[in-house]
Amino acid sequence: MTDSYDSIVVGAGHNGLVCAATLAKAGRKVLVVEASDQVGGAAVTREIAPGYKVSACAHILHLLHPKVIKDLKLKSHGLKLSSKNLPTVALGTDGEHLTLTGNKASGAISAADRAAYSSWRKQMLKFAKHLQPMLATVPPRLGSGDRGDLRKLAKLGWAVRSLGRNDMREFLRVGGMNVADLLEDTFESDLVRGAIAFDAVLGTHLGPRSPGTALTLLYRLAGKGGGTAGALTLPEGGMGAVTEALANAARAHGAEIRTGRPVRRVLVENDRAVGVELEDGAKIASQNVISNADPRRTFLDLLGPEHLDTGFVTQVRNIRMRGDAAKVNLALDGLPEFTGLDASDLKGRLVIAPDVNYVERAFNPAKYGKFSPEPVMEITIPSLHDASLAPEGKQVLSVVVQYAPYGLKEGWENGREAFAKIVLGVLERYAPKLGSRIVASELLTPFDIERQFRMTGGHWHHGELAFDQMLMLRPVPGAAQYAAPLDGLYLCGAGSHPGGGVMGAAGLNAANQVIQREAAA
Ligand SMILES: Cc1cc2nc3c(=O)[nH]c(=O)nc-3n(C[C@H](O)[C@H](O)[C@H](O)COP(=O)(O)OP(=O)(O)OC[C@H]3O[C@@H](n4cnc5c(N)ncnc54)[C@H](O)[C@@H]3O)c2cc1C
């Protein structure tokens, strides 16, 4: 072994970078080794045609934890927003649409629903605010008897209790519901129900009638885009600019980042992780190894089941992590026209999910390994906010499409063309001449996402975000505090608490856990 470090972080996804920067800031000698030629993982900006730059996977920034922004001084390292508080424009099938901006709803919505939306959202944000502190906390161990764990458990309970009797009851009622029931109890207008149901299932293999979808909605609302609760923002320069800012912060604190260096395995000596071996055979020593790769890849491929308990290996194999979200990125020779929308509407986040049953029906085929013939979509045109993303007068359009199951029965090599046609067909129902504007395009199915970004199953969260895979059960009980059952090995990616989205909390918590455990050793 040539070099030696305090910590090696495997993967320069945003969580790996947050973890590396936090450890380096605390005085550790840190090396980040990334397989890809670019830092950022699924949060990157790429050119799909000369001059046309897109956020390859993640495109909307709304979860990045305020502590990460502040502690790592991301603004001084280049983080800028091109749009704050992006409105959601829910598209109806006949050109009518509904606009949701903060707590206000306008457009195709009844007067009763307009008032209901405002008070409902305030209530949801209040609940979500009580979940916020949990995001940047290492989950407690159950039954350990340790004072720190007991304190954290008490804090979790207090977060709910402090809502007061009525709100606490309502929180417990809502938290356990599926989002379809919740929306049907609250609203009468299809478009508002559809748009909110879409948010609850985005990035998951769940439909609005699946259990736990009111909770996934609260998780989403716990974010603070640009400092505003529940707000959506676009980063200037695309999502890659966020991870570039993180890499700048890590380097400024002394971390070293090597790209284009895939790790083959974690080196183990005397039941302890002691470094990594790269694909090119180089071995690098470290006191600990922190993996930004997903839990299945980390434990089964990089470490190897031979170093783990059989029961633990079974739990890892059983983590549900089959992605259902695809991405379509388009380079356009001009601004597309959407029926019924004016130029300012196009600056919003457009959602195709015209009612809650449409979303559920879109999900149905995915349960049986088929893609949806009527998929739901989230569309942004980031070049309208940031001219650096496309040549003058041209645009880029970025679409998340659900449902496109990872395990497509016919295989994605056979199904991708038909799916691409379906996506364009649905888009053209709302923007009739869109096809004629396309200069270049890319479709990333979960299968492509797995291969290109090394995310097992192409899953948005590195593992389904569901009751049985949250908090002290994430990714599995024996590794929920970021530390693996093998000394010196840690996790720091979206597969750990609190999950995915460009949030950085998993990376931050993992770094704090490493520091705390070292201090206690
Ligand atoms: C289609 C799609 C759209 C999305 N849209 C949004 C959105 O709009 N907003 C949002 O907030 N979130 C979005 N997400 C979710 C978000 O992108 C992820 O949750 C987040 O990027 C996970 O970050 P991470 O750092 O934990 O892991 P990753 O981004 O997956 O990074 C892990 C890194 O580890 C590296 N790695 C893996 N194995 C090795 C190895 N053996 N050697 C070296 N390096 C390795 C990988 O190359 C990668 O760079 C989207 C996800 C998808 C798939």
Ligand as a Chemical Component Dictionary entry (heavy atoms), coordinates in Angstrom:
data_LIG
# 
_chem_comp.id                   LIG 
_chem_comp.type                 NON-POLYMER 
_chem_comp.pdbx_formal_charge   0 
_chem_comp.three_letter_code    LIG 
# 
loop_
_chem_comp_atom.comp_id 
_chem_comp_atom.atom_id 
_chem_comp_atom.alt_atom_id 
_chem_comp_atom.type_symbol 
_chem_comp_atom.charge 
_chem_comp_atom.model_Cartn_x 
_chem_comp_atom.model_Cartn_y 
_chem_comp_atom.model_Cartn_z 
_chem_comp_atom.pdbx_ordinal 
LIG C1  C1  C 0 -34.267 9.958  -12.414 1  
LIG C2  C2  C 0 -33.962 10.587 -11.078 2  
LIG C3  C3  C 0 -34.387 11.884 -10.827 3  
LIG C4  C4  C 0 -34.142 12.471 -9.591  4  
LIG N1  N1  N 0 -34.571 13.750 -9.371  5  
LIG C5  C5  C 0 -34.316 14.341 -8.179  6  
LIG C6  C6  C 0 -34.639 15.709 -7.981  7  
LIG O1  O1  O 0 -35.149 16.393 -8.874  8  
LIG N2  N2  N 0 -34.348 16.263 -6.771  9  
LIG C7  C7  C 0 -33.737 15.544 -5.770  10 
LIG O2  O2  O 0 -33.494 16.101 -4.693  11 
LIG N3  N3  N 0 -33.405 14.241 -5.952  12 
LIG C8  C8  C 0 -33.657 13.636 -7.125  13 
LIG N4  N4  N 0 -33.256 12.340 -7.342  14 
LIG C9  C9  C 0 -32.624 11.597 -6.239  15 
LIG C10 C10 C 0 -31.141 11.931 -6.050  16 
LIG O3  O3  O 0 -30.511 12.036 -7.300  17 
LIG C11 C11 C 0 -30.450 10.839 -5.243  18 
LIG O4  O4  O 0 -31.198 10.496 -4.103  19 
LIG C12 C12 C 0 -29.076 11.314 -4.786  20 
LIG O5  O5  O 0 -28.317 11.690 -5.913  21 
LIG C13 C13 C 0 -28.342 10.242 -3.996  22 
LIG O6  O6  O 0 -27.098 10.794 -3.626  23 
LIG P1  P1  P 0 -25.937 9.930  -2.999  24 
LIG O7  O7  O 0 -24.765 10.830 -2.858  25 
LIG O8  O8  O 0 -26.399 9.249  -1.777  26 
LIG O9  O9  O 0 -25.650 8.789  -4.057  27 
LIG P2  P2  P 0 -25.255 8.837  -5.605  28 
LIG O10 O10 O 0 -25.655 10.122 -6.207  29 
LIG O11 O11 O 0 -25.818 7.597  -6.193  30 
LIG O12 O12 O 0 -23.681 8.755  -5.599  31 
LIG C14 C14 C 0 -22.994 7.557  -5.294  32 
LIG C15 C15 C 0 -21.620 7.652  -5.928  33 
LIG O13 O13 O 0 -20.872 6.482  -5.588  34 
LIG C16 C16 C 0 -20.119 6.118  -6.731  35 
LIG N5  N5  N 0 -19.728 4.712  -6.632  36 
LIG C17 C17 C 0 -20.536 3.627  -6.531  37 
LIG N6  N6  N 0 -19.793 2.503  -6.510  38 
LIG C18 C18 C 0 -18.501 2.902  -6.591  39 
LIG C19 C19 C 0 -17.263 2.197  -6.623  40 
LIG N7  N7  N 0 -17.199 0.856  -6.571  41 
LIG N8  N8  N 0 -16.108 2.916  -6.717  42 
LIG C20 C20 C 0 -16.133 4.271  -6.741  43 
LIG N9  N9  N 0 -17.272 4.979  -6.751  44 
LIG C21 C21 C 0 -18.440 4.304  -6.665  45 
LIG C22 C22 C 0 -21.056 6.367  -7.890  46 
LIG O14 O14 O 0 -20.372 6.445  -9.119  47 
LIG C23 C23 C 0 -21.695 7.698  -7.466  48 
LIG O15 O15 O 0 -20.945 8.792  -7.925  49 
LIG C24 C24 C 0 -33.461 11.744 -8.583  50 
LIG C25 C25 C 0 -33.004 10.458 -8.845  51 
LIG C26 C26 C 0 -33.236 9.874  -10.073 52 
LIG C27 C27 C 0 -32.724 8.490  -10.336 53 
# 
loop_
_chem_comp_bond.comp_id 
_chem_comp_bond.atom_id_1 
_chem_comp_bond.atom_id_2 
_chem_comp_bond.value_order 
_chem_comp_bond.pdbx_ordinal 
LIG C1  C2  SING 1  
LIG C2  C3  SING 2  
LIG C2  C26 DOUB 3  
LIG C3  C4  DOUB 4  
LIG C4  N1  SING 5  
LIG C4  C24 SING 6  
LIG N1  C5  DOUB 7  
LIG C5  C6  SING 8  
LIG C5  C8  SING 9  
LIG C6  O1  DOUB 10 
LIG C6  N2  SING 11 
LIG N2  C7  SING 12 
LIG C7  O2  DOUB 13 
LIG C7  N3  SING 14 
LIG N3  C8  DOUB 15 
LIG C8  N4  SING 16 
LIG N4  C9  SING 17 
LIG N4  C24 SING 18 
LIG C9  C10 SING 19 
LIG C10 O3  SING 20 
LIG C10 C11 SING 21 
LIG C11 O4  SING 22 
LIG C11 C12 SING 23 
LIG C12 O5  SING 24 
LIG C12 C13 SING 25 
LIG C13 O6  SING 26 
LIG O6  P1  SING 27 
LIG P1  O7  DOUB 28 
LIG P1  O8  SING 29 
LIG P1  O9  SING 30 
LIG O9  P2  SING 31 
LIG P2  O10 DOUB 32 
LIG P2  O11 SING 33 
LIG P2  O12 SING 34 
LIG O12 C14 SING 35 
LIG C14 C15 SING 36 
LIG C15 O13 SING 37 
LIG C15 C23 SING 38 
LIG O13 C16 SING 39 
LIG C16 N5  SING 40 
LIG C16 C22 SING 41 
LIG N5  C17 SING 42 
LIG N5  C21 SING 43 
LIG C17 N6  DOUB 44 
LIG N6  C18 SING 45 
LIG C18 C19 SING 46 
LIG C18 C21 DOUB 47 
LIG C19 N7  SING 48 
LIG C19 N8  DOUB 49 
LIG N8  C20 SING 50 
LIG C20 N9  DOUB 51 
LIG N9  C21 SING 52 
LIG C22 O14 SING 53 
LIG C22 C23 SING 54 
LIG C23 O15 SING 55 
LIG C24 C25 DOUB 56 
LIG C25 C26 SING 57 
LIG C26 C27 SING 58 
# 
